[in-house]
Amino acid sequence: MKRSAAYIAVLSLCAFLLTSCAAQKPSDGGSDQAPAVTVTTAAVEEVSEKMENAIEKPSVTEDLSGEKPVAVKRGSASVSICDDELASGGKALLISGRKESWNGADYKSDLFRGNEVEVKGSFRSANASVRVSVQFSVQGQTAYNMVFPVNTKPDKYTAGSGKYTIPANAENIIIYIESDTLEDIYAESFSINVCGEYTYYERAAETVFADTSDYPSLKDEYSGLFRMGMAVSPNILSKPEYSSLVKAQFNSITAENDMKPEAILDRTASVLDMDKYREAPALKFDHLRTELDFARDNGMTVRGHTLVWHSQTPEWLFYKEYDKNGELADRELMLRRMESYIKGVMEWTSENYPGLISAWDVVNEAAADEGGMRQSLWYKTIGEDYVERAFEFARKYAPEGVKLFYNDYNSYQKRKQEDILSFLKPVAEAGNIDGMGMQSHIGTYMSISEYANALKRYHDELGVEIQITELDIGADKSDGWEEKQGKYFRDFMDSVIELRRSGVPITSLTLWGISDSLSWKASDRPLVFRDDLTRKPAFDAMIEAVRENG
Ligand code: 9MR
């Protein structure tokens, strides 16, 4: 539907002018803001008039026949249409000049609000993971969710597709293409189509928050078993409806993004004085105060997340001169940087917030999905003992009583279990690990008994305590999904409680987000509160499980 595509392009441009919604890097707010735009009344009127008429089912197709693409640039990338003999039609969308992995191509997608869309694309790039994702904001909080990844090759197109339901209360919706490396990305096709019936939402559905003050409290109900936690952001805490719910329900928080290396490492300061910072990169911490003050002032503890990770850790850290075009740092240099980073973070947090951090995820996601250890830049520069070294440094600098955790997803799966156990054995033998963090981004398909066995096994074989660190349970899309998800939550919690009572030291359970649309996988509606903060059956199931097993 060409007309719709062009139409969306016009609307998108107007929406862009209206919102000046800048392409953002997921966690740090982005440094590459869109220029300020003056919005004229004429522009506003034009948009609202067109929106009223826009009831036809929309679609976007990058048809490549014109001079300009439908896509607009994301961050500092450029988008253009080029000749490409490897493309089936001889033409491709070219995304070039990318300076950060999140730079790419944006498709403004407000017309798809509240609808399920199918996104398809065929890409080539260096051997990299090209991702098609969706970005939107709900209640002023920006969410970034992946729709599908494609493992690309440089000289051959690979197709991928995915479906995603965009929340009806989402604003500034953008479907975008990015990749985990900085090479150019070519797309020989790209389309977005509505699945099934189309419902037109002129604006984001308004959220009227429920009164949550009389809800039973997870932290109180579970006080005899373990702590109850929530992943938060400064934005969430700044909204009274959310923050009062967090205070009432939880006694532990995890910063969803702000304690990750990319939020703490300061490249600008580091490169200004390489002699001073070559072995010990400069760090910045002030952005952490909102979350840490909130926890301290409300008598909560904090799970520190995370010190050593392949993701959300800037690539420049691994290069000799902090320059990605230069040479990779060697083992000795990276060990010194790792030690100084861990020392710096431990010192700042314990000096400024003594006793607040109860646990650190020292290493996150070191196991590869395809088996063995992930071939991350930590692995490539330091070698396979980088996990052991990280825990040694963490033990050396952690204040007394701070528990040291390894944290991973799909860690209940047999194969990952073996890999994780094998690289954590020496860490446990050295006495440097206290806990296993089960991220638990799961769905109602997961076998609860397999999960329970994994928990037992980590405890038995490593002699460590267990925390469920990032729980969300994706629902299926069938009728009655909320009830089915609630039933699954109940079975899951029954099993966790039983394990706890049988002596497996489960010491906390953290939910990864406050309400469905704000989840990193909003389309799966995986949390226990709806967007208006009404309780889902999943919440009631958590309460009933502890009451009935109590
Ligand atoms: O929820 C986090 C999301 O806001 C970020 O964009 C994303 C980027 O990697 O990280 C999410 O949190 C991840 C956590 O730090 C580690 N385990 C997987 C989580 C979900 O992706």
Residues whose N, C-alpha, C, O or C-beta is under 5 A from the ligand:
A	BS01	9MR	P26 Y144 E256 W520
